[in-house]
């Protein structure tokens, strides 16, 4: 859903990689790396000998130190409060460092599967914040085009929409906001880390079970029009196990896999790109972090790729589009160096995500937050593209327009649309990615 650095959509234009400087001196340009996540004073081998309590104390100290520094401001400051443990932890720790009532801002949806306003309200009430809520409804086409235009190149993370509106809401009251971004990476909060661990268990099964018994059972499960249903997730998990552990991690995050691209592309220049597998772009990062702790390797790769190229880009563009500065205390370099060295067994304990953070915050946050199911900061895209957003399919993926561009196979695009609108399959991510590409194309290339 994004273009990995250092590439961009534009020929001869590149992004600067995280932790790098571009130096222009006497008419010559060079690039220098000035920092990396594994260059701190902490080592995995050292932390493997520590017990939970020792690591918890040091982690809490670094979190408080980071928040204290991020609170320095001569302009009004507030906090994003999603209802999850990351932003809740920032609010809880900030409340002990600030003498003023905190201003908090939350976004919700009419769909309860995506709505965390109730948990956000529990945190706001516990710490007596000046709390503001905004319920996001499907924006009109003009608003979508404006929001996506701030990215300059194709960008299809749909959570940009709620991020834009929570920033707009916050800007009415403050100039700076603290965010919990980065917590999912450094504490292993995403579901794909659980998938990585399940994959490790799966590969220990006898080959008969891996190759025949389990696929036989899963392939006979009924289909679902919800990509997050158990049956669809199990089918994706089965596909995931066909890859190496490293490639499986990236596959789980991808939208269009290589088979889909073969069906999608019609233009010869695009077909020529099939010789380059997108997943291979991540191989060098896995090779760099070639340690024994595989989950930590995945975390480090995400910190170098999807975190800066997608999540932080999204927050930066959407906040600055509203003249709001967002700060991310979890990504202070000292805290990051410490957290990435913690063994993953204390981040993902069994299949319990963010184990160490939940332990630290268990006495500070409501149980509904520390034990609640992660919903993420996503819009109900599946439903919106069947109802309010269905007009986007007609406008941006029409037969006339797709054939005029000459990039994509219209019959395949039409099949994706038909399956989704008839509720046979949840193709919302595929359709949204193509819609975002076309919106970018119209805005920047005509």
N, C-alpha and C positions, 0 to 999 in steps of 0.2 A: 504493500500500500504506500510505499515511498521509494525514493531512489537512493540507494546506498552510497555514502561518501566513499571515495572522493569524486564519484561521478555526478553529473547533473544531466538533465534532458537536453542540454545545449552543447553543441560541439565546441571543444576547446575552452570550456568553462568548467572549473573544478571547485569542489568544496574543500576547505581546510579540515583535516582530520582532528578529532578531539585531542587536546594536549599538545598541539603543534603551533609553532609560530611561522609566519611568513616574513622573511627578512629581505628588505630591499636596501642594498648598499652599493653605492658607486655604480648605479645602473645595472647591477646584477641581483637576481632574486634567488633565494634558497629557502628551503623548508627545514625547520629544526624541531625535533620533539623535545619538549621541556619537562614533561611529567607523564607518568603512567601509573595505573592503579596498583601495580605490584612493586612499587619502588619505595614503599614506606619502611618504617622501623619494625614492622610486624611480619611474622612468617607463619605459614600454615603448620609447619612442624612444631613450632613453639606452642601455638594455640592448641594443638592436639593433646598437649599434656595438661592444659588448664581445665578446671571444672566449671560447670555452668555458672556458679555464683561469682567466681572471679571475673569471668568474661562479662557477666551481667552488670557488675559494678562499673567496670571500665567503659562498657558501652553506654551506660546511662550517663556517665560523666561527659563523654564525648558528645552525646546528643544534646545535653544541656549547654555545653560550651558552644556548640554550633548554633543553636537557637539564640543564645545570648548575643552572639556576634551578628546574626541576621536581623535582630531586632533594632539595631542601630539605624536611626532614621530621623531626619528633621521634617518629615511629612507624615500625614496620617497613614497608619498601618493596620491591616486586617489579616484574616486568615481564611483560606478556602477550607470548607468542612464538608467532605463528601458523605460521611457516615461510616467510612471504613476505618481500620485501625491506624493507617498511616497519618492521615490528616487529624484524626482524633488524638493521636500521640503528640503531634505538634501543638495542638490546642491545649492539651493537658499540661505539657511541660512549659509552654509559654505562660500559662495562667500563674505558675509559681514564680515567674521571673518578672512579671509586669504588674505595676500598681494600678494601672488604668483598666477599666472594663474592656475586654477584647471585643472586636467586631468580627463576626464570622458570617460566611456566605455559602449557601448551599443551593444546589440545583436538583430538581426532581422531575419525574415524568408521571404521566397519568397511568402508565403501565407498571403495576406493582412489581413485576419481575426485574425492573431496572431502577426502582425507586428506593432510595435510602434516606429519604427525608426524615423518617421517624427516628432512625438511629442518630442522625445528625442533630435532631432536636434534643435527644437524650443527653448528648455530649454538651450541647449549648446550655441546657438547663443545669447540668451538674456544675459547670464552671461559670454560670451566670453571665454569659456573653450577650452582647447586643447583636442578636441573630437576625439574619435576613435570608428569605427563601424566594426562589424563582422556579416556577414550573415551566419546563420547556415543551412547547407544542411544535408540530412541524412548521418550519418557516416557509415563506413563499419562495418562488424560484429566484427572484431578484436578490433576496437575502442570501440564499445558498451560493449564488454566483459571486456575490461580494465577499463572503467568508472564504471561499476557496481561492479567490484571486490573490489573497495575501501570501500564498505559498509560492507563487512565481512559477512553479512546475507541478506536474501531476502529483496529487497527494490525496489519498482516499481513506484516511483514518476518520471515521464518522464521528468520533468523540470530539473532533474539532468544533462541532456545532454546540454542544453544551459548554465546552471550554470557553467559546466566544461569549456565550450569554452569561456565564458566571463572572467572567471578567467585566462585562458591561455592567452587570449588577453591582459588582464591587467598586467600580470606578466612580459610581455615584456617591460613595462615602469615603473612599481611601485612595491613596496614590500608589501604595506598595502592599503586596499581599504575600504571605507565606503559603507554600504548597507542600503536600506530602509526596510529590513526585520523587522517584528513586527508591522509595521504601520497598516496592515490590521486587526490585532487582536485588538490592543488597540483603534482603531478608528472605528471599525465595518465596514471594507471595503469589506468583502467577500459576495458573493451572497447568501450563506447559511444563513446569518443573516436576509436577506430580506425574505428568505423562512420561517424562524422561525417566523417572524412577520406576514407574510401572514397566517401561520398556526394559529396564535392567532386570527386573524380576522375570519378565516374559522370556527373555533370552536364556534363562536358566532352566526353563521347562524342557522336558525331553522333546526331541525333534518331531516325534509323532504328533504330540500335542500342538507344537508350534506350526507345523506345516499342514496338518490335516484336521485334527479334532476341533480345535478352537476356530479356525476359518470356516469349517463346515457349519458350526453353530451360529456364528456371527452373520454369515452371509444369508442365513435364512430368517433373520430378524425382519419384521415388517419395516418398510420405509416410513419416514416422518418428514413433514414439511417444516420441521423446526430443527435447524442444524445443531442446536444445543441439546437435543433429546438424547437419552441414553443410547438408543439404537444407532443414531447417526454418529455419536461420539465413539462408540465401539467399532463401527465400520472404519472411521478415520484412524482409530488406533491400530486396527489391523493393517491398514495401508502404511502407517507409521513404522511398523515393525519390519517392513521390507527393506528399510534403509539402514545404513550404519547408524550407531547412536548419535554421532555428530550431525549427519545429514537429516536424521529424523527430527532432531530438535528444531532445525530451520524449517523443515517441511511442515511441522505443526503450526508454525506462524504464517505460512504462505497462503496466498489466495489462489492464484492460478499455478497449478503444477505443470510439469513439462508436457503431460498428455493433453491437458486443456489448451496449452499454447499451440500444440500441433493442430488442434481443431479450430482454434481461434484465428490464427494468422493466415492471411491470403497473399499479402504483398511479399514479393521475393526478398526485399531487404530485411523484412521482419523474420522471414523463414531462415535467412542466413544466420540470424542471431541464435537459432536453436543449437548451434554448435557450442554455445557457451551456456552452461547450466548455471542458473542464478544461484543455486545453493553453493556452488563452488566458491562464490565470493567470500563465504564465511570460513572456508577451510583454513586459510592462513591464520585467522584468529584462534581457531581451535588448536592449531599446531603451536602457536605461541604460548598458550596456556595448557601445555601438555603435562598436567599433574595427575595424580592418582584420583583426586576427588572430582568425579565427572560432573556432578551438579554444580559445583563451584566453577568448573570450566564453562558450562553453559551460562551461568550468571555473568562471568567476565566477558564472554562474547557479546551478550546482550547489552552490557554496559558500554561496549565499544561500538555497537551498531544500532539496534532498534531504539535504545534509550535516547541517544543524541539525534539520530536521523528522523525519528518519528515522534516519540513522546515529548521530548524537550523542544523540538522544532514546533510542534503543535501548540504547546503552552506559550512559548515565546511569541509566535506570530499572533495568536489569538488575544493574548494580553496586551501586546504592544499596539494591536489594531485599535484597542480601546484606551491607549495611553496609560496602561497600568503596568507597573514593574512587578514581576513575580520572582520570588526568591525560593530556593530549594535547599533547606537545611540538611536534609539527608545526604546531599551530595557534596558537603564540605570535604575537602581532600583528606583531612586527618580521619574523619569518621569513615570515609569510603575505604581508605587504606586498611583501617582496623577491621571493618565489617567483611571485606572480601577475603581476609585471612582466616576468619572463623570457619571451622569445619562445617560442611553443609548438613551434617547430622543434627546440628543445633539450629539450623534454619528450617530444614524440611525433615521433621522427625516422624518417621513412618511416612504417612501422607498428610500430616499436619503442617500446613504452611506457616511461615513466620513464627516458628515455635519460640525462639528466644525473645523476640519483641513482644509476643503475647504474654510471656512469663513476666517480663519487666513491667508491662502496663496493666496486668491483671487487677491490681489493687487501685488503679487510677481511673480506669475507664469502665463504663457499664458492661456487664457480661454480654449483652446483646451485640456489642461492638467487637469484643475480643473473641467471642465464640460464633459470631454470625457468619453466614455464608457470603463469600465475596461476590458482589454483583458487578463490579467494575464501573467505569465511567462511560458507559456506552448508551447510544440511543436505541429505541426499539425498532431497528432498521427493517427487520423482517416484516413487521406489521405496517410500518409507514410506507414501504414500497408496494404494498398491496392496496393501500387506501390513499392517504393524503399525497404520497410521493409517486403514485402510479403515473401521474402526468409527466414526471421526469423521464420515464421510459419512452413515452410517446414523443417527447420533444428531442431527447438526445440520442435515442437508439432506434430511430425510425429507419425503415428500409432505405428510403431516399438518402438520408444522411450517412448511414453506415457504408452504403455502396459508393457514395460520393467521395468519402475519405479513402476508401480502397485499402484500408489496413486489415480489417477484420471480416471473417466469414459471417455474412448476415444470417444465414440459415441457423448457424450455431447460436448466435446472439438471440435470434427469435425463439429458439428452443428454450434457452435460459429464461427468457421473459415469460413465455407461455407456461412453463412449469411452475414458475414462481406465482404468477397471477392466478393460476388455477389451484394453487395450494398443494401441488404435488410434491414440490421440493422447496427448500429454503435456499434460493440462489441470490439472496440479498447482497452478500459481499461481492460476488462476481459482477452483478449489475451495477452496484454502487461504484466499484472500481472503474468500470467502463464509462459510467456517467461522469465521474470526476475527470477522467481523461478528456472526454469530449468538451466539458465545460472549460478546462484549461486550453484546449486547442482553439476554441472559438475566441477566448479572451486574448490569447497571445499570438496565435498564428492565423486567425481568421477562418 
